[in-house]
Amino acid sequence: MQAENKQKRQELLKAIAATVKGLRNKTGKSISLISNELNVSKSIWSDVELAKTDIQFSTFWRIAEALDIMPEELLKKIKENLPQNFTFIE
């Protein structure tokens, strides 16, 4: 069960990473520029884009603002990058 949750966590982190990176690339901003605008370290932003870390909800919200997207819209886009019927609960 724990291994399955770990795998699902990785799937979620990869979906977040792909979504955030794709949206940042659309803005044409580098990680350095967007992290400076947001007042978040480059390493935090980079770790998100590399699926290395879970992010706090407040960081998620700030990332949405930096990408000029509503948090609920960002969440919707992340969900689109997840496998169909993704859930942690079986």
N, C-alpha and C positions, 0 to 999 in steps of 0.2 A: 504494500500500500504506500509506504513512504517513497519507494523508488518511483512509483507511478506519479505521485504528487511532485516529485523533483523534476520528472520529465515534463509534466504539464506546466510547472513554473518556468522551465526553460522555453517552452513553446510561447508562453505569454511574454517573457522578456524579449524573445526574438521578434514577436509581433510589435511590441512597443518600439524596439530598436528600428525595425524597418520603417515603421510609420513616421517616427520622429526624424530619422535621417532623410526620408523621402520628402517630407514637408520642409525641412531645413534647406535641402538642396533646391527646392522650388523657389525659396526666398532668395537664393543666390548668396546667402551669408555663410561665412566660414564658422567653424566651431568657436574660434577665438572671438570673432565679432559678436555672434549671438550670445555667447556666454557672458561677455562684457556688458552687453545691453541688459541682460537679465540679472547681472551681479551673481552669477553662479560660476563656480570654478570650471575651467575647461575639462578637468579630469572627471567631474560629475557628468557633464554633458557627454563626454566621450564614452564613459562607462555605460550610459544609457544607450547610446547608439551601437555599442558593442555587445549589448545584452549581458553585461557583467554584474549588474546590480539592480535590486528592487529600488524603486524610488518612493520617497514619502509623498503623501497626497499633496502637500503644499508645493513640493517641487514639480509634481505633475501639473498643477495649476499654473505655476510660473512658466513652465515649458509651453503650455498651451498659449499663454499670453505672448510669449516671445515669438511664437509661430503665427500669431494673429488669428487664432482660432478659438472658438469657445471650448471649454473643457469637455462638454458633452459631445461635441463634434469630434474632438480628438479621440475620445473613447470609442465612438462609433467607427472611426477609421481604423483604430487598433483591432476592434472586433472583426472587421472585414479581412484583416491579415491573419486571423486565427482559423484553425480548422473548423469546418461546419459542426455545429452542436458542441463546441468546446465547453467543458465544465470541469470544475474540481470535484464536484459531488457526483458520485456514481449511484 
